[in-house]
Amino acid sequence: MAWQFPPPGATRWFLAHGQAAQFGYSFGGTYQGPQYVEAKLDSSSGAADPRDLVVQWHGIENRAVFGGAQDNYILGIWNPSTTDIWFHLDGGGVT
C-alpha cells in the first residue's frame, strides 16, 4: 500500500531552515502496521544546495478518544538546509 500525506493536491507541510518539528499522520486512527516513510521535497525558498530533510525518529501515538483508543503515526523531521522547505511524506507498509 503506497500513500502520501498530505494527499496530492492538499497544502504541503512547511519546515523552516535549521528547524526540527514533529509531524503526524493517520489512517483514520487505525493502526496499519509498521510504515516506511520518506520526506520528499516539493519546493523551497531558494535554489541553494543541499536541500535536505532528515527523518530523526518514528513513533506511534496511542491516545484514548470517545469510543476507544486511536493510533496515529508521528515522526520528527529536521531541515539542516539553508532554505525553507515545503514537503510531503511518501510511504508504504513494511512487509
ZIMOVEN-V457011 format. One record per backbone hydrogen bond with DSSP energy under -0.5 kcal/mol. CO is the residue of the C=O (numbers start at 1). NH is the residue of the N-H. E is the energy in kcal/mol with one decimal. If there is no record, write none. Layout:
CO:NH:E / CO:NH:E
//
This chain:
1:93:-1.0 / 3:91:-2.2 / 5:89:-3.6 / 7:10:-2.3 / 13:87:-2.5 / 15:85:-2.4 / 16:19:-1.9 / 19:79:-2.9 / 21:77:-2.6 / 23:75:-2.6 / 25:73:-2.6 / 27:30:-1.1 / 29:71:-2.5 / 34:94:-2.4 / 36:92:-1.6 / 38:40:-0.6 / 38:90:-2.8 / 40:88:-2.0 / 43:86:-2.8 / 50:52:-0.6 / 50:82:-0.6 / 52:81:-0.7 / 53:55:-0.5 / 54:56:-0.8 / 54:78:-2.8 / 57:76:-1.9 / 59:74:-2.5 / 60:62:-0.6 / 61:63:-0.6 / 61:72:-2.5 / 63:70:-2.4 / 65:68:-2.5 / 68:65:-2.6 / 70:63:-2.4 / 72:61:-3.6 / 73:25:-2.5 / 74:59:-2.4 / 75:23:-2.9 / 76:56:-2.7 / 76:57:-1.1 / 77:21:-2.3 / 78:54:-3.1 / 78:80:-0.7 / 79:18:-2.4 / 84:45:-2.0 / 85:15:-2.5 / 86:42:-2.9 / 86:43:-1.7 / 87:13:-2.1 / 88:40:-3.1 / 89:5:-1.8 / 90:38:-2.8 / 91:3:-2.2 / 92:36:-3.3 / 93:95:-0.5
//
